[in-house]
Every structure is written in C-alpha cells, then in structure tokens.
Amino acid sequence: MTANRRRGEIAAELDGKNHRLCLTLGALAELEASYAADDLAALVQRFSSGRLSATDMIRIIGAGLRGAGHELSDDEVGGMRAEGGVAGFAAIVADLLTTTFGAAPKAEDGRNP
C-alpha cells in the first residue's frame, strides 16, 4: 500500500494488514470534539506534550483510519495489534501527527524546545 505523505497519509501495519491513515479535516474535527478542544492549536499543544495515554493513541489512530476511509470504531482499534506492541502504536501516532502537523521545531542547540 502506498501512502501519499503530501496529502497527509501514512501507511501502518495493524493486525498484520497494511492500512492507510490520514487526519483529514473531518478526522481533526472528531479529535477536537473528543478532547473538547477549541481549535487545532489546542490539539497540537495537547499532543506535543510528549505524554499520550493508550486512550489518546486509540483515538488518534482511529481518527486516522476513519479519515482514510476505514469504518472502524475506537473499540475495534483498541483490540488491534501493532508490530512492537505499545512502542509500535506510539511510532504510528508520532508518524501520523508529524505528517499532519509537521516536525516539531528545534531549538538552536538542536534539541526540541
């Protein structure tokens, strides 16, 4: 499966199958509603804290899957498996958020602020 990163898509293997994920405007609106966020800046602030719960990862991956056209509930996503377990899910989330919002800015010394 080929993902078009210019359109904000990534490819990820879940349950041994390749899936395309994309945080479309509809998927981002879904996340705003889930987190009672006023805007995208509030979502970015929440996600850039570096502290995501398992529920956060389920919501983000679920929204990305639905944004790419998969009809899966968050409950179904919560039952899926990724290569590497939790670390694999975290890598998928990081890739999806980076593709959607861009890379985190670097401080002058090369570290993330």
C-alpha positions as CSV (number, residue, x, y, z in Angstrom):
1,M,0.0,0.0,0.0
2,T,1.3,3.4,-1.0
3,A,0.6,6.4,1.2
4,N,0.8,9.9,-0.2
5,R,2.6,11.9,2.5
6,R,1.9,15.2,0.6
7,R,-1.8,14.5,1.3
8,G,-1.1,13.7,4.9
9,E,-1.3,10.0,4.5
10,I,0.8,7.4,6.2
11,A,0.9,3.6,5.9
12,A,0.8,1.4,9.0
13,E,0.6,-2.3,9.7
14,L,-2.2,-3.2,12.1
15,D,-3.2,-6.8,12.8
16,G,-0.8,-7.9,10.1
17,K,-2.6,-5.9,7.4
18,N,-1.4,-2.7,5.7
19,H,-3.7,0.3,6.4
20,R,-3.6,3.9,5.2
21,L,-4.3,6.6,7.8
22,C,-5.0,10.3,7.3
23,L,-6.1,13.0,9.7
24,T,-8.5,14.8,7.3
25,L,-10.3,17.9,8.5
26,G,-13.2,15.7,9.5
27,A,-10.9,13.4,11.5
28,L,-9.3,16.5,13.2
29,A,-12.8,17.8,14.0
30,E,-13.6,14.4,15.5
31,L,-10.5,14.7,17.7
32,E,-11.4,18.3,18.7
33,A,-14.8,17.1,19.9
34,S,-13.2,14.1,21.7
35,Y,-10.9,16.4,23.6
36,A,-13.3,19.3,23.9
37,A,-10.5,21.4,22.2
38,D,-11.5,24.8,21.0
39,D,-9.2,24.7,17.9
40,L,-6.3,22.9,16.2
41,A,-3.7,24.8,18.3
42,A,-5.2,23.2,21.4
43,L,-4.9,19.8,19.9
44,V,-1.3,20.5,18.9
45,Q,-0.5,21.6,22.4
46,R,-2.0,18.5,23.9
47,F,-0.2,16.1,21.5
48,S,3.1,17.9,21.7
49,S,3.3,17.4,25.5
50,G,5.0,14.1,24.8
51,R,2.6,12.4,27.2
52,L,-0.1,10.3,25.4
53,S,-2.3,7.7,27.1
54,A,-3.4,4.5,25.5
55,T,-6.8,6.1,25.0
56,D,-5.1,9.0,23.2
57,M,-3.4,6.6,20.9
58,I,-6.6,4.7,20.2
59,R,-8.4,7.9,19.4
60,I,-5.7,9.3,17.1
61,I,-5.2,6.0,15.2
62,G,-9.0,5.5,15.0
63,A,-9.5,9.0,13.6
64,G,-6.6,8.5,11.1
65,L,-8.1,5.2,9.9
66,R,-11.6,6.7,9.6
67,G,-10.1,9.7,7.8
68,A,-8.6,7.3,5.2
69,G,-12.0,5.6,4.7
70,H,-11.8,2.6,7.1
71,E,-15.0,2.0,9.0
72,L,-13.6,1.0,12.4
73,S,-14.7,2.1,15.9
74,D,-12.3,3.1,18.6
75,D,-13.3,-0.2,20.4
76,E,-12.1,-2.1,17.3
77,V,-8.9,-0.1,17.1
78,G,-8.3,-0.8,20.8
79,G,-8.3,-4.6,20.0
80,M,-5.8,-4.3,17.2
81,R,-2.1,-5.3,17.4
82,A,0.9,-3.5,16.0
83,E,4.4,-4.7,15.5
84,G,6.4,-3.8,18.6
85,G,3.3,-3.5,20.8
86,V,2.8,-0.2,22.5
87,A,6.0,1.2,21.1
88,G,4.7,0.3,17.6
89,F,1.4,2.1,18.3
90,A,3.4,5.1,19.6
91,A,5.5,5.2,16.4
92,I,2.3,5.1,14.3
93,V,0.9,8.0,16.2
94,A,4.1,10.0,16.0
95,D,4.4,9.5,12.3
96,L,0.7,10.4,11.7
97,L,1.0,13.6,13.8
98,T,4.3,14.6,12.2
99,T,2.9,14.1,8.8
100,T,-0.2,16.1,9.6
101,F,1.2,19.0,11.6
102,G,4.9,19.0,10.5
103,A,8.0,18.3,12.5
104,A,8.5,19.8,16.0
105,P,10.6,22.9,15.9
106,K,14.2,22.6,17.0
107,A,15.9,24.8,19.5
108,E,19.2,26.5,18.4
109,D,21.2,23.7,20.1
110,G,19.3,21.1,18.2
111,R,17.1,19.9,21.0
112,N,13.3,20.0,20.9
113,P,12.1,23.0,23.0
